[in-house]
Amino acid sequence: MKTIGLIINPIAGMGGRVGLKGTDGIEILNRAIQLGAFKEAPAVASAALRKLLPIREELTVLTVSGDMGENLCRELGFRFEIVSRPEAAAGITVSADTVKAAALMKERGAALILFAGGDGTARDLYRAVGNRAVVLGIPAGVKIYSPVYGNTPQAAGELAFRYLCDSTLPVREEEVVDIDEEAIRNNQVRTELFGYLKVPYKREYLQNRKAPTPLSEEESRNAIALDIIDHMQEGESYLIGPGTTTGAIMKELNLPNTLLGVDVIKDKALVKQDCNERDLLDILGEGTGKLILTPTGGQGYLLGRGNQQISAAVLQKIGKENIVVISTNSKIIELRNRPLLIDTGKESMNQKLAGYYRIKIGYGMDLIYKVSTG
C-alpha cells in the first residue's frame, strides 16, 4: 500500500476564459465569477487521476475536503483520508489551504503529492515542502511557466503512474517560476524564480519552462527573420529599418541591404534601397505599410537615432498598429528593464506611439515591452 497526496486548487484557471490572466486574489476571483467563470480544475485533475485507476487498490490518497480532492476521490472510488479542510466559506479556497494541506501530507510521508493548479499553486507547494518531498503538477491554471507540471493532465497522470510503479525512475529539482498577474494585465511580462520542487523526471512527460532557448546572436537574428518572412502578406509594403537584426531579413531573402538605411520590399522583392523620407512617403502613397524596427544596442532607441528618415509624417501614414519591433533577447536583457525610447522630433507623435509593444525575440517567441518618450 502506498500513500499519495492530492490537492486541487478548484479556482485555478477560472480567470483564463474571461480574460483576467489568472485568479490570484479574492477580488480577481469574485470578478471572474461575475463574468461567468466556472470551476474547471476538478475535471482537469480527473483526467490525471484516472491514469492511476489500474493501481487504485494499492493506494491511499491523502486529500482535502470538498472540491480540493475529496469529491474526486469519491467519484473515482479511491481510498482516501481527509487531512484538512478549507478555512474560508464553502467553495472559496485560498493559498493557505494548499500550504497547510501539503505540509500535512509531507508529514504523513506521502510518496508523491499531486497538485492541480498553476504557478501560484506551485509556489504554495514550494512554501509548504520546499524540496523535501516529491511532487508533481497537473496543469490547470492560467499561468503555467514552471517545469514542475506535466505537458497535459494525462501526461501528469501517466508520469505519476510510472513513478509509483517504478522505483528506479529518477527525481529531479525543477524551477518554480511565476509571472506577476497585475503586470501582465498592464501588458508587462515579469517572471521571478521562487525556488525548486522535486519532481519525478521523464523529460517527455514534463513541460519545458516557458522561456526562449539561448541562441547565438546570429542564430537568433536568423530565427526572427524567418518568422517575419513566413508571415509577410502579399501586396503589402515593408519598410525595413537600419540594423543587423533587421538586415537578417534582407539576407534571408537574398536582397541587397542598407545596414544604416531604410529599404522597402514588397512581395519579398526589393522596391527601393536606402530610402529618404520623401521616398517613403511616395511609396506609401495613399495606402499603408508595415515598419520593421529594431532598437539600437545599448541606447535602446527605437526611433530618432539613425533612422530619422522615418519621420513623423511617415509614421502618421503607417500607424502604431503597423509597427513591428524585433530584437535579439540579449538586447532586451541589456536594457535591465529600462523602456525603449522614441524621439521623432514631434511630441504629439511621440505620445501617440508610446505604450507597450509586442517584440519578436525568436521564431514564434514574443514578449511585451514598454516604449517611452524618455
C-alpha positions in Angstrom: 0.0 0.0 0.0 1.4 3.4 -1.0 0.2 6.8 0.3 0.0 9.8 -2.0 -1.4 13.3 -1.7 -3.9 15.1 -3.9 -4.5 18.8 -3.8 -6.8 20.5 -6.3 -6.9 24.3 -6.4 -10.5 24.4 -7.6 -10.3 28.1 -8.6 -7.2 27.6 -10.8 -7.8 28.6 -14.4 -11.1 30.4 -13.7 -9.6 33.7 -14.9 -8.5 32.4 -18.2 -11.7 32.2 -20.3 -12.9 35.6 -19.0 -9.6 37.2 -19.9 -8.3 38.0 -16.4 -4.8 36.4 -16.8 -5.2 34.4 -13.6 -7.1 34.2 -10.3 -4.6 35.4 -7.7 -6.5 37.2 -5.0 -10.2 37.2 -3.8 -11.0 40.4 -5.8 -10.0 38.9 -9.1 -11.8 35.6 -8.2 -15.0 37.5 -7.5 -14.7 39.4 -10.7 -14.1 36.1 -12.6 -17.3 34.7 -11.1 -19.2 37.8 -12.0 -18.1 37.4 -15.6 -19.4 33.8 -15.7 -16.3 31.8 -14.9 -16.7 28.3 -13.5 -14.5 25.7 -11.9 -12.6 23.6 -14.4 -9.7 22.3 -12.3 -11.6 19.4 -10.8 -12.3 18.0 -14.2 -8.7 18.6 -15.3 -7.5 16.7 -12.2 -9.9 13.9 -13.0 -8.1 13.3 -16.3 -4.8 12.8 -14.5 -6.1 10.7 -11.6 -7.9 8.3 -14.0 -4.4 7.2 -15.1 -4.0 5.7 -11.5 -7.1 3.6 -11.7 -5.2 0.4 -12.5 -3.4 0.7 -9.2 -6.3 2.2 -7.2 -6.5 -0.7 -4.7 -2.8 -0.2 -3.9 -3.2 3.5 -2.9 -4.4 5.6 0.0 -4.9 9.2 -1.0 -4.4 12.0 1.5 -6.6 14.9 0.4 -8.6 18.0 1.3 -12.4 18.1 1.8 -14.8 19.1 -1.0 -13.6 20.3 -4.3 -10.0 20.3 -3.2 -9.8 16.5 -3.6 -12.4 14.6 -1.6 -15.2 14.8 -4.2 -12.9 13.5 -7.0 -11.7 10.6 -4.8 -15.2 9.6 -4.1 -16.2 9.8 -7.7 -13.4 7.6 -8.9 -13.6 5.2 -6.0 -10.2 5.8 -4.4 -9.5 5.0 -0.7 -8.8 8.4 0.9 -8.3 10.3 4.1 -9.1 14.0 4.6 -6.1 15.7 6.2 -7.5 19.3 6.2 -10.5 21.5 5.3 -10.6 24.9 3.7 -10.8 27.6 6.3 -13.0 30.1 4.3 -16.6 29.9 3.2 -17.8 26.9 1.2 -16.5 26.9 -2.4 -13.8 29.5 -1.7 -10.2 28.4 -1.2 -7.1 30.4 -0.6 -3.4 29.9 -0.8 -3.1 29.0 2.9 -5.4 26.0 2.4 -2.9 24.5 -0.1 0.1 25.3 2.0 -1.4 23.7 5.1 -2.5 20.5 3.2 0.8 20.0 1.5 2.7 20.3 4.8 0.5 17.7 6.4 0.9 15.3 3.5 4.7 15.6 3.8 4.5 14.9 7.5 2.4 11.8 6.8 5.1 10.5 4.4 3.2 10.8 1.1 5.3 9.1 -1.6 4.1 11.7 -4.1 1.9 14.8 -3.8 -0.2 15.6 -6.9 -1.4 19.1 -7.2 -3.7 20.7 -9.8 -3.3 24.4 -10.4 -1.0 26.9 -12.0 2.2 28.7 -11.0 0.6 30.3 -7.9 -0.2 26.8 -6.7 3.3 25.6 -7.4 4.6 28.5 -5.2 2.3 27.3 -2.4 3.8 23.8 -2.7 7.3 25.2 -2.5 6.3 27.3 0.6 5.0 24.1 2.2 7.5 21.4 1.4 10.4 23.0 -0.5 12.5 20.2 -2.0 11.8 17.9 0.9 9.0 15.9 -0.8 8.3 14.6 -4.3 5.5 16.4 -6.0 4.0 16.7 -9.5 1.8 19.4 -11.0 -1.4 18.8 -13.0 -1.7 21.8 -15.4 -5.0 23.6 -14.6 -4.1 27.2 -14.2 -3.9 30.3 -16.4 -0.2 30.8 -15.7 1.9 27.7 -16.1 5.5 28.7 -16.6 7.1 26.3 -14.1 8.5 23.0 -15.5 7.1 21.1 -12.5 3.9 20.3 -14.5 3.1 17.6 -16.9 2.7 18.5 -20.5 -1.0 17.7 -20.2 -3.2 16.4 -17.3 -3.0 12.9 -18.9 0.8 13.2 -19.1 1.0 14.1 -15.4 -1.2 11.1 -14.5 0.9 8.8 -16.7 4.2 10.1 -15.1 2.7 9.6 -11.6 1.7 6.1 -12.5 5.2 5.3 -13.8 6.8 6.8 -10.7 4.7 4.9 -8.3 5.2 1.6 -10.2 8.9 2.0 -10.9 11.3 2.7 -8.0 14.1 3.3 -10.4 12.5 6.4 -12.1 14.7 9.4 -11.1 13.5 12.6 -9.4 14.9 16.0 -10.3 14.7 19.5 -8.9 12.9 21.8 -11.3 12.2 25.6 -11.1 9.2 27.2 -9.6 8.6 30.5 -11.5 5.6 32.8 -11.6 4.6 35.8 -13.6 3.2 39.0 -12.0 -0.5 38.9 -12.8 -1.0 42.7 -12.2 1.9 43.4 -14.5 0.6 41.2 -17.3 -2.8 42.9 -17.1 -0.8 46.1 -17.9 0.9 44.4 -20.8 4.1 43.8 -18.9 5.8 40.4 -18.6 7.8 39.9 -15.4 8.7 36.5 -14.1 10.6 35.6 -11.0 12.3 32.4 -9.7 10.9 31.3 -6.3 12.7 28.1 -5.7 12.8 24.4 -6.7 10.5 21.4 -6.3 11.5 17.8 -6.6 9.5 16.0 -9.3 9.6 12.6 -11.0 11.7 13.1 -14.1 11.0 11.7 -17.5 11.5 14.6 -20.0 8.8 13.7 -22.5 6.1 14.0 -19.8 7.1 17.3 -18.3 6.7 20.7 -19.9 9.6 23.0 -20.6 10.0 26.3 -18.8 8.4 29.0 -21.0 11.5 30.9 -21.8 13.5 31.3 -25.0 16.3 28.8 -25.5 19.6 30.8 -25.6 20.9 31.1 -29.1 23.9 32.8 -30.6 23.3 36.4 -31.8 23.4 35.3 -35.5 21.1 32.3 -34.9 18.7 34.5 -33.0 18.6 37.1 -35.8 18.0 34.4 -38.4 15.2 32.8 -36.5 13.5 36.2 -36.1 14.0 36.9 -39.8 12.4 33.6 -40.8 9.3 34.3 -38.6 8.9 37.8 -40.2 9.3 36.4 -43.8 6.9 33.5 -43.1 4.1 36.0 -42.1 4.6 38.6 -44.8 1.4 39.5 -46.6 1.0 39.7 -50.4 0.7 43.3 -51.7 2.0 44.9 -48.5 4.9 47.2 -48.4 7.5 46.6 -45.7 9.9 49.3 -44.6 13.0 47.6 -43.2 14.8 49.8 -40.7 18.5 50.0 -40.0 20.5 47.4 -38.1 21.9 43.9 -38.2 18.8 42.3 -36.8 16.5 43.8 -39.5 19.3 43.2 -42.0 18.9 39.4 -41.4 15.5 39.7 -43.2 17.1 41.0 -46.3 19.8 38.4 -46.1 17.3 35.6 -45.9 15.6 37.0 -48.9 18.9 37.3 -50.8 18.2 41.0 -51.3 20.7 43.9 -51.0 20.6 45.6 -47.7 21.4 49.1 -46.5 22.8 48.4 -43.0 22.3 52.0 -41.8 19.4 53.0 -44.0 15.8 52.1 -44.8 14.9 49.7 -47.6 11.5 48.9 -48.9 10.3 45.5 -50.1 7.0 44.2 -51.4 6.1 40.6 -52.2 9.6 39.7 -51.0 11.2 41.8 -53.7 13.2 45.0 -53.4 11.2 48.1 -54.2 13.8 50.7 -53.3 17.0 50.7 -51.4 18.3 53.4 -48.9 15.1 55.5 -48.9 14.8 59.0 -47.6 11.6 60.5 -46.1 10.2 61.6 -49.5 10.8 58.1 -51.0 9.0 56.5 -48.1 6.0 58.9 -48.4 5.8 58.3 -52.2 6.0 54.6 -51.8 3.3 54.6 -49.1 1.1 57.0 -51.2 -2.5 56.8 -50.1 -2.1 53.4 -48.6 -0.3 52.0 -45.6 2.6 49.7 -45.0 4.4 47.9 -42.2 7.5 49.2 -40.5 10.0 46.8 -39.1 12.3 48.2 -36.4 15.0 47.0 -34.0 16.3 49.1 -31.1 19.8 50.4 -31.1 22.1 48.4 -28.9 23.0 49.9 -25.6 20.9 53.1 -26.1 17.6 51.4 -26.6 16.3 53.9 -29.1 13.6 52.6 -31.4 13.0 55.8 -33.3 15.0 59.0 -33.7 18.6 57.6 -33.6 19.9 56.7 -37.0 16.5 56.4 -38.7 15.3 59.9 -38.9 14.0 59.3 -42.4 11.2 57.5 -40.7 9.7 60.9 -39.8 6.5 61.8 -38.0 4.8 62.2 -41.4 5.9 58.7 -42.4 4.7 57.3 -39.1 1.4 59.1 -39.4 0.8 57.1 -42.6 1.9 53.8 -41.1 0.2 54.0 -37.7 1.2 52.4 -34.5 -0.6 49.2 -35.2 1.7 48.5 -38.2 5.0 48.9 -36.4 6.7 45.6 -35.9 9.5 45.5 -33.3 12.2 42.8 -33.5 15.1 42.3 -31.2 17.6 39.6 -30.0 16.9 38.7 -26.4 20.4 39.9 -25.4 19.5 43.5 -26.4 16.4 43.4 -24.2 18.4 42.0 -21.3 21.0 44.7 -21.6 18.3 47.3 -21.0 17.8 46.0 -17.5 14.0 46.8 -17.6 14.6 50.3 -18.9 12.0 51.2 -21.6 12.8 51.5 -25.2 12.8 55.1 -26.4 11.3 57.2 -29.2 12.2 60.7 -30.3 10.5 61.6 -33.6 11.0 65.3 -33.1 7.3 65.8 -32.7 6.0 65.5 -29.2 2.4 64.7 -30.3 3.7 61.8 -32.4 5.9 60.6 -29.5 2.9 60.5 -27.2 0.8 58.7 -29.8 3.4 56.0 -30.3 4.4 55.5 -26.6 3.0 52.4 -24.8 3.5 48.7 -25.0 4.6 46.7 -28.0 4.9 43.0 -28.7 8.6 42.4 -29.5 9.6 39.4 -31.6 12.7 37.8 -30.0 12.7 34.4 -31.9 10.6 32.2 -34.1 7.2 32.1 -32.5 8.5 33.9 -29.4 7.4 37.4 -28.3 7.4 39.5 -25.2 5.6 42.6 -24.2 7.8 45.7 -23.6 7.3 49.3 -22.8 8.2 52.1 -25.2 8.6 55.6 -23.7 9.2 59.2 -24.8 12.2 59.3 -22.4 
